Amino acid sequence: MGFLVTTLIFVVVGIIASLCTRICRNRGPSTNLFHQTLVITATVCCWMMWAIVYLAQMNPLIVPILSEGE
């Protein structure tokens, strides 16, 4: 449940940031495309970083092994 909700939050934030970029930074077709590309890339990269960290905590690769002396 938490994964889906947070993914939807990232999608909504990405859409809002894209709209704000489109409205506030209207300087020409090539510049607008560049700004949209930056916003979408940043949103996807932030989501991927969050998703990797979130999913890594569900099934950790390293399991602590206690020695018998401790």
WOBELWO-V717007 format. One record per residue. N is the residue number from 0. PHI is phi in degrees with one decimal (* if undefined). OMEGA is omega in degrees with one decimal (999 if undefined). Layout:
# WOBELWO-V717007
N & PHI & OMEGA
N & PHI & OMEGA
This chain:
# WOBELWO-V717007
0 & * & -178.1
1 & -65.4 & -179.8
2 & -65.7 & -178.7
3 & -66.3 & -178.7
4 & -64.2 & -179.3
5 & -69.8 & 175.2
6 & -63.1 & 176.9
7 & -65.6 & 176.3
8 & -63.4 & 177.7
9 & -62.8 & 178.8
10 & -64.1 & -179.6
11 & -64.3 & 178.8
12 & -63.6 & 177.7
13 & -63.4 & 178.4
14 & -66.1 & 178.8
15 & -63.8 & 178.6
16 & -64.8 & 177.8
17 & -65.4 & 178.0
18 & -65.9 & 178.2
19 & -63.8 & 177.6
20 & -65.1 & -179.4
21 & -65.2 & -176.7
22 & -80.1 & -172.1
23 & -82.6 & -174.9
24 & -117.5 & -179.2
25 & -89.1 & -174.8
26 & -126.1 & 180.0
27 & 137.3 & -174.1
28 & -64.9 & -177.6
29 & -72.9 & 178.4
30 & -68.8 & 177.7
31 & -62.3 & 178.5
32 & -63.9 & 178.3
33 & -63.6 & 179.2
34 & -65.0 & 178.3
35 & -63.2 & 178.4
36 & -62.8 & 178.4
37 & -64.7 & -179.6
38 & -65.3 & -179.6
39 & -65.6 & 178.8
40 & -62.6 & 179.6
41 & -64.9 & 179.2
42 & -65.0 & -179.7
43 & -65.8 & 179.9
44 & -65.7 & 177.6
45 & -65.0 & 178.0
46 & -63.7 & -179.6
47 & -64.1 & 178.0
48 & -62.7 & 178.6
49 & -63.4 & -177.5
50 & -64.2 & 179.2
51 & -63.3 & -180.0
52 & -66.3 & -179.8
53 & -62.9 & -177.5
54 & -71.9 & 178.5
55 & -66.7 & 179.4
56 & -78.0 & -179.7
57 & -76.8 & -179.4
58 & -142.8 & -175.9
59 & -66.1 & -179.0
60 & -80.4 & -176.9
61 & -99.9 & 179.1
62 & -109.1 & 179.3
63 & -65.0 & 178.5
64 & -114.8 & 179.9
65 & -82.9 & 175.2
66 & -81.1 & -175.8
67 & -73.2 & -179.8
68 & -77.5 & -175.7
69 & -100.0 & 999
